[in-house]
Amino acid sequence: MGPESAATAAASPTSPAADTTAPTLDVQLAASLEKTANEQPANEGVRVQLANLYYDAQRFDLAVPWYEAALKLNAQDIDASTDLAVCYHYLKQDDRALAQIDHSLSINPKHTTTLLNQGFIRAFGKEDLAGAAESWQKVVDLAPNSPEGQRAKQELDGLKANHPGMNGGRGGDRPAPQE
């Protein structure tokens, strides 16, 4: 799975899953990629590939150092940066996740995958539903027919249904966090 699809697929920590077990990690592939990474210290791509492998296996703790290493080689890799933010979120480091999202948005403020994930981190990590609605509304405004736009609209509709004071990120009362 590529970085952009990885971030989108795992964006919501509350998405229902048919199978609650973590995907299997291809240990042989991980060892091979790690060997290549150690032999090629300037190879950003192999670091991202290894990080994505750990990300897809939901081993976010193992993905983080590889995304960080890749970003030291290319700080402008928005997909790796956003995936790193999602890893931080899953590791319950939401302030760090949002700081990484800010870095991603400094690269491209209209990157819909980053904005979608910003909304999830705000909603589920920080319990900032108004902030989440603002992020998701930006996605809908930028790319309403994209998969990210459709997902953001779905989340906004859910917010409006469960929190009638919400106005799609365009003002309204800030709702109290829900348990």
VMD Tcl script that builds the backbone (N, CA, C; Angstrom):
set m [mol new atoms 537]
animate dup $m
set s [atomselect $m all]
$s set {name element resname resid chain x y z} {
  {N N MET 1 A 0.855 -1.174 0.000}
  {CA C MET 1 A 0.000 0.000 0.000}
  {C C MET 1 A 0.888 1.219 0.000}
  {N N GLY 2 A 0.624 2.180 -0.830}
  {CA C GLY 2 A 1.422 3.383 -0.918}
  {C C GLY 2 A 1.129 4.336 0.218}
  {N N PRO 3 A 1.965 5.337 0.419}
  {CA C PRO 3 A 1.796 6.243 1.537}
  {C C PRO 3 A 0.450 6.942 1.558}
  {N N GLU 4 A -0.016 7.448 0.431}
  {CA C GLU 4 A -1.280 8.173 0.429}
  {C C GLU 4 A -2.426 7.242 0.793}
  {N N SER 5 A -2.450 6.062 0.220}
  {CA C SER 5 A -3.547 5.151 0.532}
  {C C SER 5 A -3.426 4.627 1.948}
  {N N ALA 6 A -2.225 4.496 2.458}
  {CA C ALA 6 A -2.055 4.040 3.829}
  {C C ALA 6 A -2.662 5.048 4.796}
  {N N ALA 7 A -2.397 6.326 4.577}
  {CA C ALA 7 A -2.940 7.337 5.466}
  {C C ALA 7 A -4.453 7.368 5.409}
  {N N THR 8 A -4.999 7.260 4.246}
  {CA C THR 8 A -6.445 7.298 4.098}
  {C C THR 8 A -7.086 6.063 4.717}
  {N N ALA 9 A -6.512 4.898 4.475}
  {CA C ALA 9 A -7.115 3.654 4.938}
  {C C ALA 9 A -7.151 3.566 6.450}
  {N N ALA 10 A -6.168 4.117 7.115}
  {CA C ALA 10 A -6.102 3.975 8.563}
  {C C ALA 10 A -6.456 5.268 9.285}
  {N N ALA 11 A -7.075 6.185 8.603}
  {CA C ALA 11 A -7.294 7.495 9.176}
  {C C ALA 11 A -8.155 7.460 10.430}
  {N N SER 12 A -9.213 6.695 10.439}
  {CA C SER 12 A -10.144 6.730 11.549}
  {C C SER 12 A -9.876 5.627 12.551}
  {N N PRO 13 A -9.515 6.022 13.784}
  {CA C PRO 13 A -9.272 5.011 14.790}
  {C C PRO 13 A -10.544 4.346 15.279}
  {N N THR 14 A -11.703 4.867 14.914}
  {CA C THR 14 A -12.942 4.286 15.395}
  {C C THR 14 A -13.705 3.559 14.293}
  {N N SER 15 A -13.091 3.415 13.144}
  {CA C SER 15 A -13.773 2.709 12.066}
  {C C SER 15 A -14.004 1.266 12.464}
  {N N PRO 16 A -15.210 0.782 12.272}
  {CA C PRO 16 A -15.445 -0.608 12.609}
  {C C PRO 16 A -14.674 -1.518 11.662}
  {N N ALA 17 A -14.130 -2.564 12.207}
  {CA C ALA 17 A -13.373 -3.514 11.392}
  {C C ALA 17 A -13.968 -4.899 11.587}
  {N N ALA 18 A -14.079 -5.633 10.511}
  {CA C ALA 18 A -14.621 -6.987 10.599}
  {C C ALA 18 A -13.666 -7.884 11.387}
  {N N ASP 19 A -12.375 -7.649 11.225}
  {CA C ASP 19 A -11.374 -8.464 11.891}
  {C C ASP 19 A -10.533 -7.539 12.757}
  {N N THR 20 A -10.507 -7.782 14.064}
  {CA C THR 20 A -9.791 -6.889 14.964}
  {C C THR 20 A -8.332 -7.283 15.136}
  {N N THR 21 A -7.872 -8.341 14.493}
  {CA C THR 21 A -6.471 -8.711 14.594}
  {C C THR 21 A -5.647 -7.870 13.626}
  {N N ALA 22 A -4.427 -7.580 14.045}
  {CA C ALA 22 A -3.541 -6.780 13.200}
  {C C ALA 22 A -3.114 -7.587 11.985}
  {N N PRO 23 A -2.924 -6.915 10.862}
  {CA C PRO 23 A -2.417 -7.606 9.677}
  {C C PRO 23 A -1.046 -8.220 9.969}
  {N N THR 24 A -0.749 -9.275 9.282}
  {CA C THR 24 A 0.510 -9.977 9.487}
  {C C THR 24 A 1.664 -9.185 8.890}
  {N N LEU 25 A 2.744 -9.124 9.637}
  {CA C LEU 25 A 3.953 -8.469 9.172}
  {C C LEU 25 A 4.795 -9.480 8.405}
  {N N ASP 26 A 5.226 -9.111 7.213}
  {CA C ASP 26 A 6.129 -9.946 6.425}
  {C C ASP 26 A 7.530 -9.732 6.981}
  {N N VAL 27 A 7.918 -10.586 7.901}
  {CA C VAL 27 A 9.176 -10.441 8.622}
  {C C VAL 27 A 10.372 -10.557 7.678}
  {N N GLN 28 A 10.292 -11.463 6.715}
  {CA C GLN 28 A 11.401 -11.608 5.772}
  {C C GLN 28 A 11.583 -10.355 4.927}
  {N N LEU 29 A 10.481 -9.787 4.461}
  {CA C LEU 29 A 10.572 -8.562 3.678}
  {C C LEU 29 A 11.111 -7.420 4.534}
  {N N ALA 30 A 10.657 -7.328 5.766}
  {CA C ALA 30 A 11.149 -6.285 6.666}
  {C C ALA 30 A 12.655 -6.421 6.868}
  {N N ALA 31 A 13.128 -7.641 7.084}
  {CA C ALA 31 A 14.571 -7.863 7.276}
  {C C ALA 31 A 15.350 -7.482 6.027}
  {N N SER 32 A 14.829 -7.836 4.878}
  {CA C SER 32 A 15.496 -7.511 3.614}
  {C C SER 32 A 15.555 -5.998 3.395}
  {N N LEU 33 A 14.446 -5.320 3.641}
  {CA C LEU 33 A 14.416 -3.864 3.483}
  {C C LEU 33 A 15.339 -3.185 4.490}
  {N N GLU 34 A 15.354 -3.693 5.708}
  {CA C GLU 34 A 16.223 -3.100 6.721}
  {C C GLU 34 A 17.693 -3.277 6.340}
  {N N LYS 35 A 18.024 -4.425 5.803}
  {CA C LYS 35 A 19.402 -4.672 5.336}
  {C C LYS 35 A 19.759 -3.669 4.238}
  {N N THR 36 A 18.854 -3.479 3.294}
  {CA C THR 36 A 19.086 -2.520 2.214}
  {C C THR 36 A 19.214 -1.107 2.769}
  {N N ALA 37 A 18.353 -0.751 3.706}
  {CA C ALA 37 A 18.407 0.587 4.308}
  {C C ALA 37 A 19.747 0.816 5.001}
  {N N ASN 38 A 20.242 -0.192 5.697}
  {CA C ASN 38 A 21.523 -0.054 6.382}
  {C C ASN 38 A 22.686 0.040 5.400}
  {N N GLU 39 A 22.558 -0.617 4.258}
  {CA C GLU 39 A 23.603 -0.571 3.233}
  {C C GLU 39 A 23.544 0.722 2.416}
  {N N GLN 40 A 22.383 1.360 2.373}
  {CA C GLN 40 A 22.184 2.556 1.553}
  {C C GLN 40 A 21.628 3.694 2.421}
  {N N PRO 41 A 22.480 4.339 3.192}
  {CA C PRO 41 A 22.005 5.349 4.147}
  {C C PRO 41 A 21.345 6.574 3.513}
  {N N ALA 42 A 21.535 6.795 2.228}
  {CA C ALA 42 A 20.913 7.955 1.568}
  {C C ALA 42 A 19.669 7.575 0.772}
  {N N ASN 43 A 19.193 6.355 0.919}
  {CA C ASN 43 A 18.053 5.875 0.152}
  {C C ASN 43 A 16.760 6.145 0.914}
  {N N GLU 44 A 16.117 7.253 0.574}
  {CA C GLU 44 A 14.847 7.608 1.214}
  {C C GLU 44 A 13.765 6.575 0.899}
  {N N GLY 45 A 13.716 6.144 -0.357}
  {CA C GLY 45 A 12.644 5.254 -0.798}
  {C C GLY 45 A 12.551 3.967 -0.013}
  {N N VAL 46 A 13.680 3.349 0.286}
  {CA C VAL 46 A 13.639 2.087 1.034}
  {C C VAL 46 A 13.172 2.328 2.466}
  {N N ARG 47 A 13.484 3.497 3.012}
  {CA C ARG 47 A 13.020 3.827 4.359}
  {C C ARG 47 A 11.498 4.016 4.378}
  {N N VAL 48 A 10.979 4.686 3.373}
  {CA C VAL 48 A 9.526 4.853 3.272}
  {C C VAL 48 A 8.863 3.490 3.060}
  {N N GLN 49 A 9.453 2.677 2.211}
  {CA C GLN 49 A 8.888 1.343 1.946}
  {C C GLN 49 A 8.846 0.512 3.228}
  {N N LEU 50 A 9.912 0.566 4.008}
  {CA C LEU 50 A 9.951 -0.176 5.270}
  {C C LEU 50 A 8.940 0.398 6.261}
  {N N ALA 51 A 8.879 1.722 6.346}
  {CA C ALA 51 A 7.897 2.352 7.237}
  {C C ALA 51 A 6.473 1.963 6.835}
  {N N ASN 52 A 6.200 1.980 5.522}
  {CA C ASN 52 A 4.864 1.591 5.045}
  {C C ASN 52 A 4.545 0.140 5.387}
  {N N LEU 53 A 5.540 -0.725 5.311}
  {CA C LEU 53 A 5.341 -2.131 5.655}
  {C C LEU 53 A 4.915 -2.259 7.123}
  {N N TYR 54 A 5.620 -1.557 7.997}
  {CA C TYR 54 A 5.259 -1.579 9.417}
  {C C TYR 54 A 3.907 -0.904 9.652}
  {N N TYR 55 A 3.655 0.187 8.960}
  {CA C TYR 55 A 2.374 0.903 9.070}
  {C C TYR 55 A 1.231 -0.041 8.698}
  {N N ASP 56 A 1.358 -0.704 7.563}
  {CA C ASP 56 A 0.294 -1.589 7.095}
  {C C ASP 56 A 0.049 -2.752 8.046}
  {N N ALA 57 A 1.095 -3.143 8.785}
  {CA C ALA 57 A 0.960 -4.213 9.778}
  {C C ALA 57 A 0.534 -3.654 11.136}
  {N N GLN 58 A 0.228 -2.371 11.172}
  {CA C GLN 58 A -0.191 -1.669 12.383}
  {C C GLN 58 A 0.868 -1.719 13.477}
  {N N ARG 59 A 2.128 -1.746 13.061}
  {CA C ARG 59 A 3.260 -1.662 13.997}
  {C C ARG 59 A 3.794 -0.242 13.934}
  {N N PHE 60 A 2.988 0.677 14.419}
  {CA C PHE 60 A 3.284 2.095 14.303}
  {C C PHE 60 A 4.569 2.468 15.038}
  {N N ASP 61 A 4.843 1.768 16.147}
  {CA C ASP 61 A 6.072 2.020 16.886}
  {C C ASP 61 A 7.311 1.721 16.048}
  {N N LEU 62 A 7.221 0.742 15.175}
  {CA C LEU 62 A 8.336 0.399 14.297}
  {C C LEU 62 A 8.361 1.265 13.040}
  {N N ALA 63 A 7.227 1.769 12.634}
  {CA C ALA 63 A 7.165 2.620 11.449}
  {C C ALA 63 A 7.760 4.003 11.711}
  {N N VAL 64 A 7.549 4.530 12.904}
  {CA C VAL 64 A 7.965 5.899 13.221}
  {C C VAL 64 A 9.433 6.175 12.901}
  {N N PRO 65 A 10.387 5.373 13.400}
  {CA C PRO 65 A 11.786 5.739 13.125}
  {C C PRO 65 A 12.139 5.703 11.639}
  {N N TRP 66 A 11.463 4.860 10.873}
  {CA C TRP 66 A 11.755 4.797 9.438}
  {C C TRP 66 A 11.171 5.992 8.691}
  {N N TYR 67 A 9.960 6.431 9.077}
  {CA C TYR 67 A 9.422 7.660 8.487}
  {C C TYR 67 A 10.307 8.844 8.869}
  {N N GLU 68 A 10.710 8.909 10.140}
  {CA C GLU 68 A 11.566 10.009 10.577}
  {C C GLU 68 A 12.880 10.019 9.801}
  {N N ALA 69 A 13.465 8.837 9.595}
  {CA C ALA 69 A 14.722 8.745 8.836}
  {C C ALA 69 A 14.516 9.187 7.386}
  {N N ALA 70 A 13.402 8.794 6.795}
  {CA C ALA 70 A 13.109 9.190 5.419}
  {C C ALA 70 A 12.939 10.705 5.321}
  {N N LEU 71 A 12.276 11.289 6.307}
  {CA C LEU 71 A 12.038 12.731 6.282}
  {C C LEU 71 A 13.318 13.532 6.539}
  {N N LYS 72 A 14.288 12.927 7.206}
  {CA C LYS 72 A 15.586 13.598 7.340}
  {C C LYS 72 A 16.260 13.707 5.979}
  {N N LEU 73 A 15.981 12.755 5.109}
  {CA C LEU 73 A 16.551 12.772 3.764}
  {C C LEU 73 A 15.733 13.639 2.807}
  {N N ASN 74 A 14.433 13.720 3.044}
  {CA C ASN 74 A 13.552 14.522 2.184}
  {C C ASN 74 A 12.386 15.031 3.024}
  {N N ALA 75 A 12.574 16.193 3.609}
  {CA C ALA 75 A 11.556 16.778 4.491}
  {C C ALA 75 A 10.289 17.168 3.744}
  {N N GLN 76 A 10.325 17.171 2.419}
  {CA C GLN 76 A 9.175 17.592 1.617}
  {C C GLN 76 A 8.269 16.429 1.198}
  {N N ASP 77 A 8.537 15.225 1.656}
  {CA C ASP 77 A 7.717 14.066 1.300}
  {C C ASP 77 A 6.426 14.121 2.116}
  {N N ILE 78 A 5.406 14.710 1.535}
  {CA C ILE 78 A 4.154 14.958 2.256}
  {C C ILE 78 A 3.452 13.660 2.662}
  {N N ASP 79 A 3.549 12.636 1.841}
  {CA C ASP 79 A 2.891 11.373 2.184}
  {C C ASP 79 A 3.552 10.727 3.402}
  {N N ALA 80 A 4.885 10.692 3.412}
  {CA C ALA 80 A 5.593 10.136 4.564}
  {C C ALA 80 A 5.324 10.972 5.813}
  {N N SER 81 A 5.279 12.293 5.647}
  {CA C SER 81 A 5.023 13.179 6.772}
  {C C SER 81 A 3.629 12.944 7.360}
  {N N THR 82 A 2.653 12.811 6.499}
  {CA C THR 82 A 1.281 12.580 6.967}
  {C C THR 82 A 1.142 11.203 7.604}
  {N N ASP 83 A 1.768 10.198 7.005}
  {CA C ASP 83 A 1.723 8.866 7.609}
  {C C ASP 83 A 2.404 8.864 8.974}
  {N N LEU 84 A 3.498 9.610 9.107}
  {CA C LEU 84 A 4.164 9.732 10.406}
  {C C LEU 84 A 3.209 10.347 11.424}
  {N N ALA 85 A 2.472 11.358 11.018}
  {CA C ALA 85 A 1.490 11.978 11.919}
  {C C ALA 85 A 0.450 10.968 12.377}
  {N N VAL 86 A -0.026 10.139 11.459}
  {CA C VAL 86 A -1.024 9.126 11.819}
  {C C VAL 86 A -0.412 8.122 12.807}
  {N N CYS 87 A 0.840 7.757 12.591}
  {CA C CYS 87 A 1.520 6.860 13.541}
  {C C CYS 87 A 1.563 7.487 14.932}
  {N N TYR 88 A 1.965 8.757 15.000}
  {CA C TYR 88 A 1.992 9.435 16.294}
  {C C TYR 88 A 0.615 9.392 16.947}
  {N N HIS 89 A -0.416 9.602 16.153}
  {CA C HIS 89 A -1.778 9.560 16.697}
  {C C HIS 89 A -2.074 8.190 17.304}
  {N N TYR 90 A -1.788 7.140 16.562}
  {CA C TYR 90 A -2.060 5.800 17.079}
  {C C TYR 90 A -1.219 5.462 18.300}
  {N N LEU 91 A -0.097 6.142 18.468}
  {CA C LEU 91 A 0.758 5.947 19.637}
  {C C LEU 91 A 0.381 6.913 20.764}
  {N N LYS 92 A -0.773 7.567 20.605}
  {CA C LYS 92 A -1.326 8.481 21.616}
  {C C LYS 92 A -0.442 9.703 21.844}
  {N N GLN 93 A 0.181 10.181 20.776}
  {CA C GLN 93 A 1.003 11.391 20.818}
  {C C GLN 93 A 0.350 12.439 19.907}
  {N N ASP 94 A -0.837 12.858 20.300}
  {CA C ASP 94 A -1.651 13.691 19.418}
  {C C ASP 94 A -1.097 15.096 19.200}
  {N N ASP 95 A -0.444 15.681 20.190}
  {CA C ASP 95 A 0.161 16.996 19.961}
  {C C ASP 95 A 1.274 16.877 18.919}
  {N N ARG 96 A 2.050 15.830 19.042}
  {CA C ARG 96 A 3.119 15.578 18.064}
  {C C ARG 96 A 2.515 15.296 16.687}
  {N N ALA 97 A 1.416 14.563 16.673}
  {CA C ALA 97 A 0.736 14.255 15.407}
  {C C ALA 97 A 0.264 15.536 14.724}
  {N N LEU 98 A -0.342 16.425 15.481}
  {CA C LEU 98 A -0.832 17.667 14.888}
  {C C LEU 98 A 0.314 18.573 14.441}
  {N N ALA 99 A 1.421 18.552 15.160}
  {CA C ALA 99 A 2.593 19.322 14.718}
  {C C ALA 99 A 3.107 18.770 13.392}
  {N N GLN 100 A 3.097 17.446 13.240}
  {CA C GLN 100 A 3.542 16.837 11.984}
  {C C GLN 100 A 2.560 17.160 10.858}
  {N N ILE 101 A 1.275 17.170 11.179}
  {CA C ILE 101 A 0.259 17.576 10.195}
  {C C ILE 101 A 0.524 19.009 9.746}
  {N N ASP 102 A 0.864 19.874 10.691}
  {CA C ASP 102 A 1.184 21.261 10.328}
  {C C ASP 102 A 2.357 21.307 9.356}
  {N N HIS 103 A 3.359 20.459 9.581}
  {CA C HIS 103 A 4.487 20.402 8.643}
  {C C HIS 103 A 3.988 19.968 7.261}
  {N N SER 104 A 3.174 18.933 7.225}
  {CA C SER 104 A 2.639 18.454 5.945}
  {C C SER 104 A 1.877 19.565 5.229}
  {N N LEU 105 A 1.062 20.284 5.971}
  {CA C LEU 105 A 0.265 21.348 5.361}
  {C C LEU 105 A 1.124 22.546 4.953}
  {N N SER 106 A 2.306 22.684 5.545}
  {CA C SER 106 A 3.221 23.741 5.093}
  {C C SER 106 A 3.795 23.394 3.719}
  {N N ILE 107 A 3.834 22.109 3.397}
  {CA C ILE 107 A 4.284 21.655 2.082}
  {C C ILE 107 A 3.179 21.885 1.054}
  {N N ASN 108 A 1.949 21.505 1.420}
  {CA C ASN 108 A 0.795 21.672 0.528}
  {C C ASN 108 A -0.456 21.852 1.380}
  {N N PRO 109 A -0.927 23.094 1.542}
  {CA C PRO 109 A -2.091 23.345 2.388}
  {C C PRO 109 A -3.402 22.782 1.842}
  {N N LYS 110 A -3.383 22.268 0.621}
  {CA C LYS 110 A -4.593 21.710 0.022}
  {C C LYS 110 A -4.514 20.194 -0.138}
  {N N HIS 111 A -3.611 19.544 0.560}
  {CA C HIS 111 A -3.448 18.092 0.463}
  {C C HIS 111 A -4.604 17.419 1.213}
  {N N THR 112 A -5.530 16.880 0.462}
  {CA C THR 112 A -6.781 16.386 1.062}
  {C C THR 112 A -6.568 15.228 2.027}
  {N N THR 113 A -5.616 14.357 1.760}
  {CA C THR 113 A -5.363 13.245 2.687}
  {C C THR 113 A -4.882 13.786 4.023}
  {N N THR 114 A -4.022 14.783 3.984}
  {CA C THR 114 A -3.529 15.386 5.223}
  {C C THR 114 A -4.667 16.068 5.972}
  {N N LEU 115 A -5.482 16.826 5.266}
  {CA C LEU 115 A -6.611 17.504 5.914}
  {C C LEU 115 A -7.610 16.511 6.505}
  {N N LEU 116 A -7.861 15.424 5.784}
  {CA C LEU 116 A -8.768 14.394 6.297}
  {C C LEU 116 A -8.227 13.823 7.604}
  {N N ASN 117 A -6.933 13.504 7.608}
  {CA C ASN 117 A -6.322 12.953 8.816}
  {C C ASN 117 A -6.255 13.977 9.936}
  {N N GLN 118 A -6.055 15.237 9.592}
  {CA C GLN 118 A -6.084 16.286 10.609}
  {C C GLN 118 A -7.441 16.262 11.324}
  {N N GLY 119 A -8.503 16.093 10.553}
  {CA C GLY 119 A -9.835 16.019 11.151}
  {C C GLY 119 A -9.980 14.848 12.095}
  {N N PHE 120 A -9.476 13.678 11.698}
  {CA C PHE 120 A -9.571 12.509 12.573}
  {C C PHE 120 A -8.769 12.701 13.851}
  {N N ILE 121 A -7.577 13.260 13.732}
  {CA C ILE 121 A -6.749 13.464 14.919}
  {C C ILE 121 A -7.394 14.489 15.837}
  {N N ARG 122 A -7.935 15.546 15.254}
  {CA C ARG 122 A -8.635 16.537 16.076}
  {C C ARG 122 A -9.839 15.912 16.780}
  {N N ALA 123 A -10.628 15.148 16.044}
  {CA C ALA 123 A -11.856 14.579 16.616}
  {C C ALA 123 A -11.566 13.498 17.648}
  {N N PHE 124 A -10.764 12.521 17.263}
  {CA C PHE 124 A -10.600 11.337 18.099}
  {C C PHE 124 A -9.406 11.414 19.039}
  {N N GLY 125 A -8.445 12.262 18.725}
  {CA C GLY 125 A -7.296 12.409 19.597}
  {C C GLY 125 A -7.450 13.548 20.578}
  {N N LYS 126 A -7.958 14.672 20.083}
  {CA C LYS 126 A -8.051 15.876 20.909}
  {C C LYS 126 A -9.474 16.209 21.338}
  {N N GLU 127 A -10.447 15.455 20.844}
  {CA C GLU 127 A -11.862 15.706 21.127}
  {C C GLU 127 A -12.266 17.129 20.744}
  {N N ASP 128 A -11.668 17.624 19.667}
  {CA C ASP 128 A -11.948 18.956 19.130}
  {C C ASP 128 A -12.855 18.775 17.907}
  {N N LEU 129 A -14.150 18.666 18.172}
  {CA C LEU 129 A -15.087 18.382 17.095}
  {C C LEU 129 A -15.253 19.560 16.148}
  {N N ALA 130 A -15.197 20.775 16.669}
  {CA C ALA 130 A -15.296 21.945 15.790}
  {C C ALA 130 A -14.073 22.013 14.870}
  {N N GLY 131 A -12.904 21.740 15.414}
  {CA C GLY 131 A -11.692 21.724 14.600}
  {C C GLY 131 A -11.731 20.626 13.559}
  {N N ALA 132 A -12.249 19.463 13.951}
  {CA C ALA 132 A -12.388 18.348 13.011}
  {C C ALA 132 A -13.327 18.733 11.880}
  {N N ALA 133 A -14.445 19.341 12.231}
  {CA C ALA 133 A -15.417 19.752 11.210}
  {C C ALA 133 A -14.788 20.752 10.249}
  {N N GLU 134 A -13.972 21.651 10.770}
  {CA C GLU 134 A -13.297 22.635 9.916}
  {C C GLU 134 A -12.369 21.934 8.919}
  {N N SER 135 A -11.592 20.969 9.400}
  {CA C SER 135 A -10.683 20.222 8.514}
  {C C SER 135 A -11.464 19.466 7.454}
  {N N TRP 136 A -12.512 18.759 7.872}
  {CA C TRP 136 A -13.289 17.956 6.939}
  {C C TRP 136 A -14.020 18.835 5.924}
  {N N GLN 137 A -14.478 20.000 6.349}
  {CA C GLN 137 A -15.146 20.902 5.412}
  {C C GLN 137 A -14.172 21.370 4.332}
  {N N LYS 138 A -12.931 21.609 4.712}
  {CA C LYS 138 A -11.923 21.995 3.717}
  {C C LYS 138 A -11.761 20.903 2.667}
  {N N VAL 139 A -11.754 19.647 3.111}
  {CA C VAL 139 A -11.625 18.532 2.169}
  {C C VAL 139 A -12.804 18.519 1.210}
  {N N VAL 140 A -14.000 18.667 1.744}
  {CA C VAL 140 A -15.211 18.675 0.908}
  {C C VAL 140 A -15.168 19.843 -0.072}
  {N N ASP 141 A -14.731 21.003 0.397}
  {CA C ASP 141 A -14.660 22.177 -0.478}
  {C C ASP 141 A -13.629 21.978 -1.589}
  {N N LEU 142 A -12.505 21.343 -1.264}
  {CA C LEU 142 A -11.430 21.159 -2.240}
  {C C LEU 142 A -11.705 20.048 -3.246}
  {N N ALA 143 A -12.256 18.940 -2.780}
  {CA C ALA 143 A -12.400 17.759 -3.650}
  {C C ALA 143 A -13.635 16.954 -3.259}
  {N N PRO 144 A -14.823 17.507 -3.500}
  {CA C PRO 144 A -16.056 16.863 -3.028}
  {C C PRO 144 A -16.292 15.462 -3.583}
  {N N ASN 145 A -15.814 15.170 -4.779}
  {CA C ASN 145 A -16.094 13.867 -5.381}
  {C C ASN 145 A -14.965 12.860 -5.208}
  {N N SER 146 A -13.881 13.257 -4.562}
  {CA C SER 146 A -12.769 12.338 -4.322}
  {C C SER 146 A -13.125 11.391 -3.183}
  {N N PRO 147 A -12.395 10.288 -3.047}
  {CA C PRO 147 A -12.635 9.408 -1.890}
  {C C PRO 147 A -12.481 10.154 -0.566}
  {N N GLU 148 A -11.494 11.055 -0.498}
  {CA C GLU 148 A -11.301 11.827 0.731}
  {C C GLU 148 A -12.481 12.763 0.962}
  {N N GLY 149 A -12.961 13.392 -0.097}
  {CA C GLY 149 A -14.104 14.287 0.017}
  {C C GLY 149 A -15.358 13.556 0.461}
  {N N GLN 150 A -15.564 12.364 -0.078}
  {CA C GLN 150 A -16.724 11.563 0.314}
  {C C GLN 150 A -16.625 11.139 1.778}
  {N N ARG 151 A -15.427 10.743 2.198}
  {CA C ARG 151 A -15.237 10.332 3.594}
  {C C ARG 151 A -15.438 11.523 4.527}
  {N N ALA 152 A -14.895 12.679 4.147}
  {CA C ALA 152 A -15.052 13.878 4.965}
  {C C ALA 152 A -16.529 14.256 5.077}
  {N N LYS 153 A -17.264 14.159 3.971}
  {CA C LYS 153 A -18.698 14.468 4.001}
  {C C LYS 153 A -19.435 13.510 4.931}
  {N N GLN 154 A -19.065 12.242 4.869}
  {CA C GLN 154 A -19.669 11.236 5.755}
  {C C GLN 154 A -19.414 11.600 7.228}
  {N N GLU 155 A -18.203 12.006 7.543}
  {CA C GLU 155 A -17.871 12.379 8.917}
  {C C GLU 155 A -18.622 13.643 9.338}
  {N N LEU 156 A -18.707 14.616 8.431}
  {CA C LEU 156 A -19.461 15.836 8.728}
  {C C LEU 156 A -20.933 15.531 8.971}
  {N N ASP 157 A -21.503 14.673 8.134}
  {CA C ASP 157 A -22.910 14.289 8.322}
  {C C ASP 157 A -23.106 13.617 9.674}
  {N N GLY 158 A -22.148 12.779 10.072}
  {CA C GLY 158 A -22.214 12.132 11.381}
  {C C GLY 158 A -22.138 13.142 12.517}
  {N N LEU 159 A -21.263 14.117 12.372}
  {CA C LEU 159 A -21.177 15.172 13.393}
  {C C LEU 159 A -22.492 15.923 13.497}
  {N N LYS 160 A -23.055 16.304 12.368}
  {CA C LYS 160 A -24.311 17.063 12.369}
  {C C LYS 160 A -25.441 16.237 12.988}
  {N N ALA 161 A -25.468 14.941 12.695}
  {CA C ALA 161 A -26.529 14.079 13.230}
  {C C ALA 161 A -26.400 13.904 14.745}
  {N N ASN 162 A -25.165 13.791 15.218}
  {CA C ASN 162 A -24.946 13.534 16.640}
  {C C ASN 162 A -24.746 14.786 17.473}
  {N N HIS 163 A -24.480 15.897 16.804}
  {CA C HIS 163 A -24.237 17.171 17.486}
  {C C HIS 163 A -24.949 18.262 16.692}
  {N N PRO 164 A -26.245 18.443 16.916}
  {CA C PRO 164 A -27.034 19.371 16.101}
  {C C PRO 164 A -26.491 20.792 16.046}
  {N N GLY 165 A -25.694 21.229 17.013}
  {CA C GLY 165 A -25.129 22.577 16.995}
  {C C GLY 165 A -24.000 22.734 15.999}
  {N N MET 166 A -23.515 21.615 15.447}
  {CA C MET 166 A -22.416 21.684 14.489}
  {C C MET 166 A -22.953 22.202 13.164}
  {N N ASN 167 A -22.118 22.999 12.498}
  {CA C ASN 167 A -22.543 23.600 11.237}
  {C C ASN 167 A -21.495 23.347 10.162}
  {N N GLY 168 A -21.037 22.090 10.042}
  {CA C GLY 168 A -20.140 21.729 8.956}
  {C C GLY 168 A -18.841 22.485 8.920}
  {N N GLY 169 A -18.338 22.902 10.091}
  {CA C GLY 169 A -17.068 23.594 10.113}
  {C C GLY 169 A -17.179 25.069 9.794}
  {N N ARG 170 A -18.397 25.586 9.703}
  {CA C ARG 170 A -18.575 26.996 9.363}
  {C C ARG 170 A -19.185 27.763 10.544}
  {N N GLY 171 A -18.730 27.450 11.725}
  {CA C GLY 171 A -19.238 28.150 12.902}
  {C C GLY 171 A -20.122 27.240 13.725}
  {N N GLY 172 A -20.969 27.795 14.514}
  {CA C GLY 172 A -21.841 27.020 15.372}
  {C C GLY 172 A -21.207 26.828 16.732}
  {N N ASP 173 A -21.974 26.259 17.634}
  {CA C ASP 173 A -21.481 26.044 18.990}
  {C C ASP 173 A -20.471 24.911 19.005}
  {N N ARG 174 A -19.498 25.072 19.860}
  {CA C ARG 174 A -18.528 24.002 20.038}
  {C C ARG 174 A -19.159 22.963 20.947}
  {N N PRO 175 A -19.313 21.736 20.450}
  {CA C PRO 175 A -19.985 20.714 21.257}
  {C C PRO 175 A -19.075 20.221 22.371}
  {N N ALA 176 A -19.701 19.733 23.434}
  {CA C ALA 176 A -18.951 19.111 24.506}
  {C C ALA 176 A -18.443 17.755 24.013}
  {N N PRO 177 A -17.227 17.351 24.409}
  {CA C PRO 177 A -16.731 16.037 24.007}
  {C C PRO 177 A -17.671 14.941 24.484}
  {N N GLN 178 A -17.815 13.932 23.679}
  {CA C GLN 178 A -18.695 12.814 23.993}
  {C C GLN 178 A -17.877 11.605 24.371}
  {N N GLU 179 A -18.366 10.835 25.299}
  {CA C GLU 179 A -17.703 9.586 25.695}
  {C C GLU 179 A -18.103 8.485 24.752}
}
mol reanalyze $m
mol bondsrecalc $m
mol representation Tube
mol addrep $m
